[in-house]
Amino acid sequence: MTRLALIGAGLIGREHAGLITAHPCAELVAICDPSPESQQYAATLGVPHFPKWDGMLDQVKPDGAIIALPNQLHEPVAMSCISRNIACLIEKPIAESLPSAWRITLAAEQSGTPVLVGHQRRHSPDIRAAKQTIEAGDLGPLVAVNGMTLFDKPNDYFNAEWRTKAGGGVLLINLIHDIDVLRYLVGEIESIRAFTSSATRGFEVEDTASLAIKFENGTLGTFVISDSAVSPWAWEYTSGQALYHPNQPGACLFLAGRKAALSLSDMYLWRHANEHEHWQHPLVREHRAPERSLTYVNQLDHFIEVAHRKAAPLISARDGMSTLAATLAVSLAGREDRSVSVAELLAEARPS
């Protein structure tokens, strides 16, 4: 049985608690959160409650810890886990800034303590199937990618003031997941050009953005995101894997290569019937149906393996840091009206 501690018992933290208690190979051994509500919640689960994470880690000595706290607390809690060689799953983003992300990454790598970043989509059946299709060479060398995330958040979603300020907004809350998927499927991002807007709500942070992306392998991409537009075109809908959204079967991401094209999440592959055909010939459509596992269960299964050092993190601290850097590049590109190099952002933020 894998003994797991939960640090942070808000909305996402309680989802993790439910997954752990339902898992046949995991045990929730502690909840750490300073709020009185979390103490009551821990009591309903019959789980010990702690207001401070250091005391909990020393007393309980879990096999792994899940960090589901506000972003600015990710670094101090992760460092406490790393200093005790306790594997941790950090909810995205890995940290609130790149210098903070660097400190977590270097500490994890120097100590050999595994850190898994909670970009759950990499554990989703459709993303897994797409990755396998690309690695098998079925698309040939990738040429272009296009995607979108468009949905309409209700007004009361923004009653939480942090969602209207720097560090919130559609980029760091939502786009960061899409950026991570693009990095995972297509490759490292070299640079980003972007237009951003807060015209719909007038908040400090963006509600809409359009991106032009250059990948290191030469692939070019475009992406558009908004949390103020009605549509069925977002992974949260098309995958059927999101916790709080209805399933709207269809596509939201399109990958085109020299041999074939693939749409996600509906998983249709389009190709020519014969090798030497071209744009004047009809295409053949194949359905690449993925297996029917659950994303969040898959993530917990993986973290259990990571906690026991039986698997390397699918999204390591360094990986999560690169996703954060590419996402921050979007905001900077929009503000300064220029292309932003991801490598430059990472190099500038690295501790001397």
Contacts in CASP RR format, 6 or more apart in sequence:
PFRMAT RR
TARGET T0000
AUTHOR 0000-0000-0000
METHOD contacts of the structure
MODEL  1
MTRLALIGAGLIGREHAGLITAHPCAELVAICDPSPESQQYAATLGVPHF
PKWDGMLDQVKPDGAIIALPNQLHEPVAMSCISRNIACLIEKPIAESLPS
AWRITLAAEQSGTPVLVGHQRRHSPDIRAAKQTIEAGDLGPLVAVNGMTL
FDKPNDYFNAEWRTKAGGGVLLINLIHDIDVLRYLVGEIESIRAFTSSAT
RGFEVEDTASLAIKFENGTLGTFVISDSAVSPWAWEYTSGQALYHPNQPG
ACLFLAGRKAALSLSDMYLWRHANEHEHWQHPLVREHRAPERSLTYVNQL
DHFIEVAHRKAAPLISARDGMSTLAATLAVSLAGREDRSVSVAELLAEAR
PS
1 25 0 8 1.000
1 26 0 8 1.000
1 27 0 8 1.000
2 25 0 8 1.000
2 26 0 8 1.000
2 27 0 8 1.000
2 63 0 8 1.000
2 64 0 8 1.000
2 304 0 8 1.000
2 307 0 8 1.000
2 308 0 8 1.000
3 27 0 8 1.000
3 29 0 8 1.000
3 60 0 8 1.000
3 62 0 8 1.000
3 63 0 8 1.000
3 64 0 8 1.000
4 20 0 8 1.000
4 26 0 8 1.000
4 27 0 8 1.000
4 28 0 8 1.000
4 29 0 8 1.000
4 62 0 8 1.000
4 63 0 8 1.000
4 64 0 8 1.000
4 65 0 8 1.000
4 66 0 8 1.000
4 303 0 8 1.000
4 307 0 8 1.000
5 28 0 8 1.000
5 29 0 8 1.000
5 30 0 8 1.000
5 31 0 8 1.000
5 32 0 8 1.000
5 56 0 8 1.000
5 57 0 8 1.000
5 60 0 8 1.000
5 62 0 8 1.000
5 64 0 8 1.000
5 65 0 8 1.000
5 66 0 8 1.000
6 13 0 8 1.000
6 16 0 8 1.000
6 17 0 8 1.000
6 20 0 8 1.000
6 28 0 8 1.000
6 30 0 8 1.000
6 31 0 8 1.000
6 32 0 8 1.000
6 65 0 8 1.000
6 66 0 8 1.000
6 68 0 8 1.000
7 32 0 8 1.000
7 33 0 8 1.000
7 53 0 8 1.000
7 56 0 8 1.000
7 65 0 8 1.000
7 66 0 8 1.000
7 67 0 8 1.000
7 68 0 8 1.000
7 69 0 8 1.000
7 77 0 8 1.000
8 31 0 8 1.000
8 32 0 8 1.000
8 33 0 8 1.000
8 38 0 8 1.000
8 67 0 8 1.000
8 68 0 8 1.000
8 69 0 8 1.000
9 17 0 8 1.000
9 31 0 8 1.000
9 33 0 8 1.000
9 35 0 8 1.000
9 37 0 8 1.000
9 38 0 8 1.000
9 41 0 8 1.000
9 42 0 8 1.000
9 68 0 8 1.000
10 33 0 8 1.000
10 38 0 8 1.000
10 68 0 8 1.000
12 68 0 8 1.000
12 91 0 8 1.000
13 66 0 8 1.000
13 68 0 8 1.000
13 91 0 8 1.000
14 41 0 8 1.000
15 243 0 8 1.000
15 296 0 8 1.000
16 66 0 8 1.000
16 68 0 8 1.000
16 300 0 8 1.000
17 28 0 8 1.000
17 31 0 8 1.000
17 41 0 8 1.000
17 45 0 8 1.000
18 28 0 8 1.000
19 296 0 8 1.000
19 297 0 8 1.000
19 300 0 8 1.000
20 26 0 8 1.000
20 27 0 8 1.000
20 28 0 8 1.000
20 66 0 8 1.000
20 300 0 8 1.000
21 28 0 8 1.000
21 45 0 8 1.000
23 297 0 8 1.000
23 300 0 8 1.000
23 304 0 8 1.000
25 304 0 8 1.000
26 300 0 8 1.000
26 304 0 8 1.000
28 45 0 8 1.000
28 47 0 8 1.000
29 47 0 8 1.000
29 48 0 8 1.000
29 60 0 8 1.000
29 62 0 8 1.000
30 47 0 8 1.000
30 48 0 8 1.000
30 49 0 8 1.000
30 50 0 8 1.000
30 56 0 8 1.000
30 60 0 8 1.000
30 62 0 8 1.000
31 38 0 8 1.000
31 41 0 8 1.000
31 42 0 8 1.000
31 45 0 8 1.000
31 47 0 8 1.000
31 48 0 8 1.000
31 49 0 8 1.000
31 50 0 8 1.000
32 49 0 8 1.000
32 50 0 8 1.000
32 51 0 8 1.000
32 52 0 8 1.000
32 53 0 8 1.000
32 56 0 8 1.000
33 39 0 8 1.000
33 49 0 8 1.000
33 51 0 8 1.000
34 51 0 8 1.000
34 52 0 8 1.000
38 49 0 8 1.000
39 49 0 8 1.000
42 48 0 8 1.000
42 49 0 8 1.000
43 49 0 8 1.000
48 60 0 8 1.000
50 56 0 8 1.000
50 59 0 8 1.000
50 60 0 8 1.000
53 65 0 8 1.000
53 77 0 8 1.000
53 80 0 8 1.000
54 80 0 8 1.000
57 65 0 8 1.000
57 80 0 8 1.000
57 81 0 8 1.000
57 84 0 8 1.000
57 86 0 8 1.000
58 84 0 8 1.000
61 84 0 8 1.000
61 86 0 8 1.000
62 86 0 8 1.000
63 86 0 8 1.000
63 87 0 8 1.000
63 307 0 8 1.000
63 308 0 8 1.000
64 81 0 8 1.000
64 86 0 8 1.000
64 87 0 8 1.000
64 88 0 8 1.000
64 89 0 8 1.000
64 303 0 8 1.000
64 307 0 8 1.000
65 77 0 8 1.000
65 81 0 8 1.000
65 86 0 8 1.000
65 87 0 8 1.000
65 88 0 8 1.000
65 89 0 8 1.000
66 88 0 8 1.000
66 89 0 8 1.000
66 91 0 8 1.000
66 303 0 8 1.000
67 73 0 8 1.000
67 74 0 8 1.000
67 77 0 8 1.000
67 78 0 8 1.000
67 81 0 8 1.000
67 88 0 8 1.000
67 89 0 8 1.000
67 90 0 8 1.000
67 91 0 8 1.000
68 91 0 8 1.000
69 77 0 8 1.000
69 91 0 8 1.000
70 162 0 8 1.000
71 93 0 8 1.000
71 95 0 8 1.000
71 96 0 8 1.000
71 167 0 8 1.000
71 172 0 8 1.000
72 96 0 8 1.000
74 90 0 8 1.000
74 91 0 8 1.000
74 93 0 8 1.000
74 94 0 8 1.000
74 95 0 8 1.000
74 96 0 8 1.000
74 100 0 8 1.000
74 104 0 8 1.000
75 95 0 8 1.000
75 96 0 8 1.000
75 100 0 8 1.000
75 103 0 8 1.000
75 104 0 8 1.000
77 88 0 8 1.000
78 88 0 8 1.000
78 90 0 8 1.000
78 95 0 8 1.000
78 104 0 8 1.000
78 107 0 8 1.000
78 108 0 8 1.000
78 115 0 8 1.000
79 103 0 8 1.000
79 104 0 8 1.000
79 107 0 8 1.000
81 87 0 8 1.000
81 88 0 8 1.000
81 113 0 8 1.000
82 88 0 8 1.000
82 104 0 8 1.000
82 107 0 8 1.000
82 108 0 8 1.000
82 111 0 8 1.000
82 113 0 8 1.000
82 115 0 8 1.000
83 107 0 8 1.000
83 111 0 8 1.000
85 111 0 8 1.000
85 112 0 8 1.000
85 113 0 8 1.000
86 113 0 8 1.000
87 113 0 8 1.000
87 114 0 8 1.000
87 115 0 8 1.000
87 116 0 8 1.000
87 303 0 8 1.000
87 306 0 8 1.000
87 307 0 8 1.000
87 309 0 8 1.000
88 113 0 8 1.000
88 115 0 8 1.000
88 116 0 8 1.000
89 116 0 8 1.000
89 117 0 8 1.000
89 118 0 8 1.000
89 299 0 8 1.000
89 303 0 8 1.000
89 306 0 8 1.000
90 104 0 8 1.000
90 115 0 8 1.000
90 116 0 8 1.000
90 117 0 8 1.000
90 118 0 8 1.000
90 317 0 8 1.000
91 118 0 8 1.000
92 117 0 8 1.000
92 118 0 8 1.000
92 119 0 8 1.000
92 176 0 8 1.000
92 177 0 8 1.000
92 180 0 8 1.000
92 320 0 8 1.000
92 323 0 8 1.000
93 101 0 8 1.000
93 117 0 8 1.000
93 172 0 8 1.000
93 176 0 8 1.000
93 320 0 8 1.000
93 323 0 8 1.000
93 324 0 8 1.000
93 327 0 8 1.000
94 101 0 8 1.000
94 104 0 8 1.000
94 105 0 8 1.000
94 115 0 8 1.000
94 117 0 8 1.000
94 317 0 8 1.000
94 320 0 8 1.000
94 321 0 8 1.000
94 323 0 8 1.000
94 324 0 8 1.000
95 101 0 8 1.000
95 103 0 8 1.000
95 104 0 8 1.000
95 321 0 8 1.000
95 324 0 8 1.000
96 167 0 8 1.000
97 349 0 8 1.000
98 321 0 8 1.000
98 324 0 8 1.000
98 325 0 8 1.000
98 328 0 8 1.000
98 345 0 8 1.000
98 346 0 8 1.000
98 348 0 8 1.000
98 349 0 8 1.000
99 349 0 8 1.000
99 351 0 8 1.000
101 317 0 8 1.000
101 320 0 8 1.000
101 321 0 8 1.000
101 324 0 8 1.000
101 325 0 8 1.000
101 349 0 8 1.000
102 321 0 8 1.000
102 346 0 8 1.000
102 349 0 8 1.000
102 350 0 8 1.000
102 351 0 8 1.000
103 351 0 8 1.000
104 115 0 8 1.000
104 317 0 8 1.000
104 321 0 8 1.000
105 115 0 8 1.000
105 316 0 8 1.000
105 317 0 8 1.000
105 318 0 8 1.000
105 321 0 8 1.000
106 351 0 8 1.000
107 113 0 8 1.000
108 114 0 8 1.000
108 115 0 8 1.000
108 316 0 8 1.000
108 317 0 8 1.000
109 317 0 8 1.000
109 318 0 8 1.000
114 306 0 8 1.000
114 307 0 8 1.000
114 309 0 8 1.000
114 312 0 8 1.000
114 313 0 8 1.000
114 316 0 8 1.000
115 313 0 8 1.000
115 316 0 8 1.000
115 317 0 8 1.000
116 302 0 8 1.000
116 303 0 8 1.000
116 306 0 8 1.000
116 313 0 8 1.000
116 314 0 8 1.000
116 315 0 8 1.000
116 316 0 8 1.000
117 313 0 8 1.000
117 315 0 8 1.000
117 316 0 8 1.000
117 317 0 8 1.000
117 319 0 8 1.000
117 320 0 8 1.000
117 323 0 8 1.000
118 299 0 8 1.000
118 315 0 8 1.000
119 176 0 8 1.000
119 177 0 8 1.000
119 180 0 8 1.000
119 181 0 8 1.000
119 315 0 8 1.000
119 320 0 8 1.000
119 323 0 8 1.000
120 295 0 8 1.000
120 296 0 8 1.000
120 299 0 8 1.000
121 127 0 8 1.000
121 177 0 8 1.000
121 180 0 8 1.000
121 181 0 8 1.000
121 235 0 8 1.000
121 239 0 8 1.000
121 241 0 8 1.000
121 295 0 8 1.000
122 128 0 8 1.000
122 180 0 8 1.000
122 181 0 8 1.000
122 184 0 8 1.000
122 314 0 8 1.000
122 315 0 8 1.000
123 295 0 8 1.000
123 296 0 8 1.000
123 298 0 8 1.000
123 299 0 8 1.000
123 302 0 8 1.000
123 314 0 8 1.000
124 235 0 8 1.000
124 239 0 8 1.000
124 241 0 8 1.000
124 295 0 8 1.000
124 298 0 8 1.000
125 241 0 8 1.000
125 290 0 8 1.000
125 291 0 8 1.000
125 292 0 8 1.000
125 293 0 8 1.000
125 295 0 8 1.000
126 238 0 8 1.000
126 239 0 8 1.000
126 241 0 8 1.000
126 264 0 8 1.000
126 265 0 8 1.000
126 267 0 8 1.000
126 290 0 8 1.000
127 181 0 8 1.000
127 184 0 8 1.000
127 185 0 8 1.000
127 264 0 8 1.000
128 290 0 8 1.000
128 291 0 8 1.000
129 267 0 8 1.000
129 288 0 8 1.000
129 289 0 8 1.000
129 290 0 8 1.000
129 291 0 8 1.000
130 185 0 8 1.000
130 255 0 8 1.000
130 262 0 8 1.000
130 264 0 8 1.000
130 267 0 8 1.000
131 184 0 8 1.000
131 185 0 8 1.000
133 139 0 8 1.000
133 262 0 8 1.000
133 269 0 8 1.000
133 288 0 8 1.000
134 142 0 8 1.000
134 185 0 8 1.000
134 255 0 8 1.000
134 262 0 8 1.000
137 259 0 8 1.000
138 259 0 8 1.000
138 260 0 8 1.000
138 262 0 8 1.000
138 269 0 8 1.000
138 271 0 8 1.000
139 255 0 8 1.000
139 256 0 8 1.000
139 257 0 8 1.000
139 258 0 8 1.000
139 259 0 8 1.000
139 260 0 8 1.000
139 261 0 8 1.000
139 262 0 8 1.000
139 269 0 8 1.000
140 257 0 8 1.000
140 258 0 8 1.000
140 259 0 8 1.000
140 260 0 8 1.000
141 257 0 8 1.000
141 258 0 8 1.000
142 186 0 8 1.000
142 217 0 8 1.000
142 219 0 8 1.000
142 255 0 8 1.000
142 256 0 8 1.000
142 257 0 8 1.000
143 219 0 8 1.000
143 220 0 8 1.000
143 256 0 8 1.000
143 257 0 8 1.000
143 258 0 8 1.000
144 219 0 8 1.000
144 220 0 8 1.000
144 221 0 8 1.000
144 256 0 8 1.000
144 257 0 8 1.000
145 182 0 8 1.000
145 185 0 8 1.000
145 186 0 8 1.000
145 213 0 8 1.000
145 219 0 8 1.000
145 220 0 8 1.000
145 221 0 8 1.000
145 222 0 8 1.000
145 253 0 8 1.000
145 254 0 8 1.000
145 255 0 8 1.000
145 256 0 8 1.000
146 221 0 8 1.000
146 222 0 8 1.000
146 223 0 8 1.000
146 253 0 8 1.000
146 254 0 8 1.000
147 178 0 8 1.000
147 222 0 8 1.000
147 223 0 8 1.000
147 224 0 8 1.000
147 252 0 8 1.000
147 253 0 8 1.000
147 254 0 8 1.000
148 223 0 8 1.000
148 224 0 8 1.000
148 225 0 8 1.000
148 231 0 8 1.000
148 233 0 8 1.000
148 234 0 8 1.000
148 252 0 8 1.000
148 253 0 8 1.000
149 174 0 8 1.000
149 175 0 8 1.000
149 178 0 8 1.000
149 223 0 8 1.000
149 224 0 8 1.000
149 225 0 8 1.000
149 226 0 8 1.000
149 233 0 8 1.000
149 234 0 8 1.000
149 235 0 8 1.000
149 236 0 8 1.000
149 252 0 8 1.000
150 224 0 8 1.000
150 225 0 8 1.000
150 226 0 8 1.000
150 229 0 8 1.000
150 230 0 8 1.000
150 231 0 8 1.000
150 233 0 8 1.000
150 234 0 8 1.000
151 226 0 8 1.000
151 227 0 8 1.000
151 229 0 8 1.000
151 230 0 8 1.000
151 231 0 8 1.000
151 234 0 8 1.000
151 236 0 8 1.000
151 237 0 8 1.000
151 245 0 8 1.000
152 227 0 8 1.000
152 228 0 8 1.000
152 229 0 8 1.000
152 230 0 8 1.000
153 227 0 8 1.000
153 228 0 8 1.000
157 163 0 8 1.000
158 164 0 8 1.000
158 201 0 8 1.000
158 203 0 8 1.000
162 168 0 8 1.000
163 169 0 8 1.000
163 173 0 8 1.000
163 205 0 8 1.000
164 201 0 8 1.000
164 203 0 8 1.000
164 204 0 8 1.000
164 205 0 8 1.000
165 203 0 8 1.000
165 204 0 8 1.000
165 205 0 8 1.000
166 204 0 8 1.000
166 205 0 8 1.000
167 205 0 8 1.000
168 205 0 8 1.000
169 203 0 8 1.000
169 205 0 8 1.000
169 206 0 8 1.000
169 207 0 8 1.000
169 227 0 8 1.000
170 205 0 8 1.000
170 206 0 8 1.000
170 207 0 8 1.000
170 208 0 8 1.000
170 209 0 8 1.000
170 225 0 8 1.000
170 226 0 8 1.000
170 227 0 8 1.000
171 196 0 8 1.000
171 205 0 8 1.000
171 206 0 8 1.000
171 209 0 8 1.000
171 225 0 8 1.000
171 327 0 8 1.000
171 330 0 8 1.000
171 331 0 8 1.000
172 327 0 8 1.000
173 227 0 8 1.000
174 225 0 8 1.000
174 227 0 8 1.000
175 209 0 8 1.000
175 223 0 8 1.000
175 225 0 8 1.000
175 327 0 8 1.000
175 330 0 8 1.000
176 323 0 8 1.000
176 324 0 8 1.000
176 327 0 8 1.000
177 235 0 8 1.000
178 223 0 8 1.000
178 225 0 8 1.000
178 235 0 8 1.000
179 189 0 8 1.000
179 323 0 8 1.000
179 326 0 8 1.000
179 327 0 8 1.000
179 330 0 8 1.000
180 315 0 8 1.000
180 320 0 8 1.000
180 323 0 8 1.000
181 235 0 8 1.000
181 253 0 8 1.000
182 189 0 8 1.000
182 213 0 8 1.000
182 223 0 8 1.000
183 189 0 8 1.000
183 319 0 8 1.000
183 322 0 8 1.000
183 323 0 8 1.000
183 326 0 8 1.000
185 255 0 8 1.000
186 215 0 8 1.000
186 217 0 8 1.000
186 219 0 8 1.000
186 221 0 8 1.000
186 255 0 8 1.000
187 215 0 8 1.000
187 216 0 8 1.000
187 217 0 8 1.000
187 219 0 8 1.000
188 215 0 8 1.000
188 216 0 8 1.000
188 217 0 8 1.000
188 322 0 8 1.000
188 342 0 8 1.000
189 213 0 8 1.000
189 214 0 8 1.000
189 215 0 8 1.000
189 216 0 8 1.000
189 326 0 8 1.000
189 329 0 8 1.000
189 342 0 8 1.000
190 214 0 8 1.000
190 215 0 8 1.000
190 216 0 8 1.000
190 218 0 8 1.000
190 341 0 8 1.000
190 342 0 8 1.000
190 343 0 8 1.000
191 213 0 8 1.000
191 214 0 8 1.000
191 329 0 8 1.000
191 339 0 8 1.000
191 340 0 8 1.000
191 341 0 8 1.000
191 342 0 8 1.000
192 211 0 8 1.000
192 212 0 8 1.000
192 213 0 8 1.000
192 214 0 8 1.000
192 326 0 8 1.000
192 329 0 8 1.000
192 330 0 8 1.000
192 333 0 8 1.000
192 339 0 8 1.000
192 340 0 8 1.000
192 342 0 8 1.000
193 211 0 8 1.000
193 212 0 8 1.000
193 333 0 8 1.000
193 338 0 8 1.000
193 339 0 8 1.000
193 340 0 8 1.000
194 209 0 8 1.000
194 210 0 8 1.000
194 211 0 8 1.000
194 212 0 8 1.000
194 329 0 8 1.000
194 330 0 8 1.000
194 331 0 8 1.000
194 333 0 8 1.000
194 334 0 8 1.000
195 209 0 8 1.000
195 210 0 8 1.000
195 334 0 8 1.000
196 206 0 8 1.000
196 208 0 8 1.000
196 209 0 8 1.000
196 330 0 8 1.000
196 331 0 8 1.000
196 334 0 8 1.000
196 335 0 8 1.000
197 206 0 8 1.000
197 207 0 8 1.000
197 208 0 8 1.000
197 209 0 8 1.000
198 204 0 8 1.000
198 205 0 8 1.000
198 206 0 8 1.000
198 207 0 8 1.000
198 208 0 8 1.000
199 207 0 8 1.000
199 208 0 8 1.000
200 207 0 8 1.000
200 208 0 8 1.000
200 226 0 8 1.000
200 228 0 8 1.000
201 207 0 8 1.000
201 228 0 8 1.000
206 331 0 8 1.000
207 226 0 8 1.000
207 227 0 8 1.000
207 228 0 8 1.000
208 224 0 8 1.000
208 225 0 8 1.000
208 226 0 8 1.000
208 227 0 8 1.000
208 228 0 8 1.000
208 229 0 8 1.000
209 224 0 8 1.000
209 225 0 8 1.000
209 226 0 8 1.000
209 330 0 8 1.000
209 334 0 8 1.000
210 222 0 8 1.000
210 223 0 8 1.000
210 224 0 8 1.000
211 221 0 8 1.000
211 222 0 8 1.000
211 223 0 8 1.000
211 224 0 8 1.000
211 225 0 8 1.000
211 330 0 8 1.000
212 220 0 8 1.000
212 221 0 8 1.000
212 222 0 8 1.000
213 220 0 8 1.000
213 221 0 8 1.000
213 222 0 8 1.000
213 223 0 8 1.000
214 220 0 8 1.000
214 221 0 8 1.000
214 339 0 8 1.000
215 221 0 8 1.000
232 238 0 8 1.000
232 248 0 8 1.000
232 250 0 8 1.000
233 251 0 8 1.000
233 252 0 8 1.000
234 252 0 8 1.000
235 241 0 8 1.000
235 242 0 8 1.000
235 252 0 8 1.000
235 253 0 8 1.000
235 264 0 8 1.000
235 265 0 8 1.000
236 242 0 8 1.000
236 245 0 8 1.000
237 245 0 8 1.000
237 246 0 8 1.000
237 247 0 8 1.000
237 248 0 8 1.000
237 250 0 8 1.000
237 252 0 8 1.000
238 247 0 8 1.000
238 248 0 8 1.000
238 249 0 8 1.000
238 250 0 8 1.000
238 251 0 8 1.000
238 252 0 8 1.000
238 264 0 8 1.000
238 265 0 8 1.000
238 266 0 8 1.000
239 247 0 8 1.000
239 265 0 8 1.000
239 295 0 8 1.000
240 247 0 8 1.000
240 249 0 8 1.000
240 265 0 8 1.000
241 294 0 8 1.000
241 295 0 8 1.000
241 296 0 8 1.000
243 296 0 8 1.000
249 265 0 8 1.000
249 266 0 8 1.000
250 263 0 8 1.000
250 265 0 8 1.000
250 266 0 8 1.000
251 263 0 8 1.000
251 264 0 8 1.000
251 265 0 8 1.000
251 266 0 8 1.000
251 268 0 8 1.000
252 264 0 8 1.000
252 265 0 8 1.000
253 263 0 8 1.000
253 264 0 8 1.000
253 265 0 8 1.000
254 261 0 8 1.000
254 262 0 8 1.000
254 263 0 8 1.000
254 264 0 8 1.000
255 261 0 8 1.000
255 262 0 8 1.000
255 263 0 8 1.000
255 264 0 8 1.000
259 271 0 8 1.000
260 269 0 8 1.000
260 270 0 8 1.000
260 271 0 8 1.000
261 269 0 8 1.000
261 270 0 8 1.000
261 271 0 8 1.000
262 268 0 8 1.000
262 269 0 8 1.000
262 270 0 8 1.000
262 288 0 8 1.000
263 270 0 8 1.000
267 287 0 8 1.000
267 288 0 8 1.000
267 289 0 8 1.000
267 290 0 8 1.000
268 285 0 8 1.000
268 286 0 8 1.000
268 287 0 8 1.000
268 288 0 8 1.000
269 285 0 8 1.000
269 286 0 8 1.000
269 287 0 8 1.000
269 288 0 8 1.000
270 283 0 8 1.000
270 284 0 8 1.000
270 285 0 8 1.000
270 286 0 8 1.000
271 283 0 8 1.000
271 284 0 8 1.000
271 286 0 8 1.000
272 278 0 8 1.000
272 281 0 8 1.000
272 283 0 8 1.000
272 284 0 8 1.000
273 281 0 8 1.000
273 282 0 8 1.000
273 284 0 8 1.000
274 281 0 8 1.000
302 311 0 8 1.000
302 313 0 8 1.000
302 314 0 8 1.000
305 311 0 8 1.000
306 312 0 8 1.000
306 313 0 8 1.000
313 319 0 8 1.000
315 323 0 8 1.000
321 346 0 8 1.000
322 342 0 8 1.000
322 346 0 8 1.000
325 342 0 8 1.000
325 345 0 8 1.000
325 346 0 8 1.000
325 349 0 8 1.000
326 342 0 8 1.000
328 345 0 8 1.000
329 340 0 8 1.000
329 341 0 8 1.000
329 342 0 8 1.000
329 345 0 8 1.000
330 340 0 8 1.000
332 340 0 8 1.000
332 345 0 8 1.000
333 339 0 8 1.000
333 340 0 8 1.000
END
